[in-house]
Amino acid sequence: MVQNTVKAKLPTIYVIFGATGDLTKKLLMPSLFSLYQHGALPKRFAVLGFSRRPMSDQDFRKLVSSYFPELENSARFKSFLKLLHYEVGNFDKSADYKKLANRIGAFDNRWKICTSTLYHLAVPPKYYTKITEHLAKLGLTDKCNAKEGWTRVLVEKPFGSNLTSAKKLDATLGRLFREQQIFRVDHYLAKETLQNILTFRFSNSIFEPMWNNKYIARVDIKFLEKIGVGTRGSFYDGIGALRDVGQNHMLQMLALVAMDNPRQVSVKNIRSSRAKLLSQLANVKPRSKTETFFSVKAFISSNRWKGVPFYLTSGKALQDKNSEIVVYFKASAPCFCRAKHGEHEHPNVITFKISPKEEILIKFWARRADLIDDIEARNFRFAYHRPNDSKIRAYEKIIFDAIKGDQTLFTSTDEVMAAWRYIAPIWQGWGRLPLVKYRRGSAGPGAIG
Ligand code: BG6
């Protein structure tokens, strides 16, 4: 749900490459409809799907309405469907891009303005270069005149499959677009709790003075999933968990929890603070690896974090779904409790829950209300109570910010490269480690620490 929206005013066409795919079905369409319902889309706005499957505008609208059977009788949804258009096209064929250009031109004529265009590459990465080069050939990577509108491109992860291919992709995009036009998606950055980490840390003076190795003992970053590889087997086989979620979502979780205060809420400062933190990652100790599970003990080479381990753990087909960051503080020693309870472990713990729950918990110790003197753990709890799936909400923010032109929640070249520089040696080193097996639905291949 988007509230207090600053409405983007310029007429905009949102071109989706891969309009009949899973991303469009599961995330883009629900997010677009939600933005529409909340009045967060520009007044003159059109979606133009571009895919191989032959279809008319009407067929495309029918296909999209089949994704929302519960909205069959909704007048709101019917008027939303009118925004949807479709052009059949093969990503290899120049002639098809000409048809696309004509469709875009038709909107310009209808609205009597050089329309702003947002291209979303909701397709496998192997098509990125091909599509953007075709667009560039027809002059579609730039706006139609210098005075009006803008042209931007949304690029989904994975951004390359190693440092070399990421550099190559970045060079291609850099040749065809300016950096302000490139929006590299990491949907975790757009999750509410993840955005809230910076607010939590830098808007409350009680936490930041303790956010360092003097007070913090360790940090766990977990990305545990109940779902298995599912139908994505062929994609996953060539990628694995470390590159699927480690190189991007988890390192961004780490960056936000550990970075220095950017001092200013600006795109430049926030991105460069994240990038700086990622470039300080050092001292890797991979612990175990299978296709679908990994755990890494990482250190950050800065005075603030010297000696504090960051454990990154991720797995598929586990007991539960749980993405969270857990910050363990050193216990005040000795325990302020009766001698017989001196053995109490009593650390404070702050947990940022990101998916599927979105909440922040602070574990503190209090005196138990009892005749017996003892202490017990209690939680301060902050929770969002919002109906939509957090992933759909993240995509609302992604589309909204891309239309607005705000790149804060998108990764910069520096961040992507720093993340690959860190991940690449771990990934290469794993060939020398034995494979550890774990049972589907279990807690993974064993405790780490
Ligand atoms: C995607 C990964 O980026 O994130 C998937 O490719 C993973 O493998 C998904 O399942 C998890 O996202 P969320 O928002 O459901 O936690």
Residues whose N, C-alpha, C, O or C-beta is under 5 A from the ligand:
A	BS01	BG6	D244 S355 K391
